[in-house]
Amino acid sequence: MHLQLDGRGPLHAQLTRALKSALANGRVGEGSRLPPTRALARDLGLSRNTVLTAYEQLRAEGFMDARVGSGSYVSAPLLAEAANDPPPRVAEPQTAYARRSREIHSLATLGTRRKVQGIRWSFQYGLPLVNPALTTAWARELARAAAYTTPNYPDPQGLPALREAICDYLARRRGVQATPDDVLIVSGTQQAVSLSARVLLEEGELAVVEEPQYFALRQILQMHGARVQGTGVDTDGLCVDQLPSASPRLICVTPSHQFPSGAVMSLPRRLELLQYARQHHSWILEDDYDGEFRYDSKPLAALRSLDRDGRVLYVGTFSKTLFPSLRLGYIVMPATLQQDLVTAKWAQDFGSSAIEQAALAHFMTEGGFERHLRRSTRTLQERRAALLDGLREIGAGRIDIADSHAGMHLVVWLRDKTHADLDSLLAHAHQLGLGLYSIRPHYLQPPDRAGLLMGYCGLSVSEINEALPLFARVLDQAYR
Ligand SMILES: Cc1ncc(COP(=O)(O)O)c(C=O)c1O
């Protein structure tokens, strides 16, 4: 059956509209049998659940009958309704990549997630730490860099001055020894993962992510066509003994601060993981997104610093240490992959913007970056303390806090609540202007309890103190 999805909204709604339109223009007449859900899902490259939901909708609206054991039949003509459907505005997916992308990621959902109307206090993870001193310093750096940066195409691997500054920083603060030749400047972790996938993974090959994991990283791998499998984490980080016996091509980990659980990967686990990678000829992508921000001890040395086999791609980003709109990050590449990764970056965008790179290089070498890091660490520590104190007070007996003494977020588990209970709790919070967010999108399989991922970067201490009584009201209602 030929159906054209219009690319607007969730896939099940797109499919419902496409089916209605097929019914309306007489392609499937009254009394005809609709394809079995499994077959239609396979033909369209959709999940069976998507098809089941669309069929259920048609059934609920009275256009379809289900007869036990014999399938689904068109039960009523549909001319009037379908005539009202707007014409499709989006082409059918033209490639397997486009098809997978539509299935996996909805920009519309992301948009609503970002700007939920009326949210005054948002615990959205990923919001930047707004800092007027940084804004002033950055404006100065940009103006300076713009005045002397050549307008010619930049080096696709990244400005040598920035790569050098990053090596210096990594040696002093993350225990990573690298030369500027090892470093590739990219536009954030997002591009680092996508270039790594291009260079390392054929369609259908196995990639392991932590369960739970950073949803965007997982989605890039899925869109690329990798077979993505989750391996659990415990308080020592990734459970290496649960890694698949079939050799994964790529294993993505957050050893410094597991996202989002907060676990720090212990030294024995790090060594086991490197040993596993050696035996299975796997590559490791070490996502060190916020390893800088530790509040009880010095940051741990990176996994890459223990790697003797050249299997670790170490990925750093300035999204957390500075701000995410900068879109700058880097890969410390194994020597054997340098050529392929730099070529992939060249093919994608010819290199990142030279002015921002020059500004950042100067900011790092003149000391402004580390001053900013020290200030941010203090600020985040104050916000974290305010949130923790408040949560302990209002949540006693109702919530469990997973605290990891690091980063910019906490995980809060709600005792004895289902995911449906959590949906009502989130809706109530949003009515009060309080942005709370489920941890669920960061799991491949839903966790067995309901939890919140609470980012505290976007709220000042006084805003956190204003938000906590609202959270208390939400909990009071949920635990009445
Ligand atoms: C685990 C993890 N890795 C990386 C990033 C940063 O991604 P990017 O560098 O593309 O902004 C984030 C941001 O939220 C993250 O949570």
The ligand as an SDF file (V2000), in Angstrom:
LIG
                    3D

 16 16  0  0  0  0  0  0  0  0999 V2000
   26.3140   13.7690   28.1460 C   0  0  0  0  0  0  0  0  0  0  0  0
   26.4720   14.9840   27.2990 C   0  0  0  0  0  0  0  0  0  0  0  0
   27.4430   15.0270   26.3840 N   0  0  0  0  0  0  0  0  0  0  0  0
   27.6380   16.1300   25.6290 C   0  0  0  0  0  0  0  0  0  0  0  0
   26.8470   17.2390   25.7620 C   0  0  0  0  0  0  0  0  0  0  0  0
   27.1530   18.4800   24.9650 C   0  0  0  0  0  0  0  0  0  0  0  0
   26.8380   18.3930   23.6600 O   0  0  0  0  0  0  0  0  0  0  0  0
   27.3780   19.5440   22.6750 P   0  0  0  0  0  0  0  0  0  0  0  0
   28.8570   19.6340   22.8720 O   0  0  0  0  0  0  0  0  0  0  0  0
   27.0210   19.0450   21.3100 O   0  0  0  0  0  0  0  0  0  0  0  0
   26.6790   20.8000   23.0360 O   0  0  0  0  0  0  0  0  0  0  0  0
   25.8170   17.2280   26.6630 C   0  0  0  0  0  0  0  0  0  0  0  0
   24.9290   18.3940   26.7590 C   0  0  0  0  0  0  0  0  0  0  0  0
   23.9010   18.4480   27.3110 O   0  0  0  0  0  0  0  0  0  0  0  0
   25.6430   16.0860   27.4680 C   0  0  0  0  0  0  0  0  0  0  0  0
   24.6850   16.0400   28.3890 O   0  0  0  0  0  0  0  0  0  0  0  0
  1  2  1  0
  2  3  1  0
  2 15  2  0
  3  4  2  0
  4  5  1  0
  5  6  1  0
  5 12  2  0
  6  7  1  0
  7  8  1  0
  8  9  2  0
  8 10  1  0
  8 11  1  0
 12 13  1  0
 12 15  1  0
 13 14  2  0
 15 16  1  0
M  END
$$$$
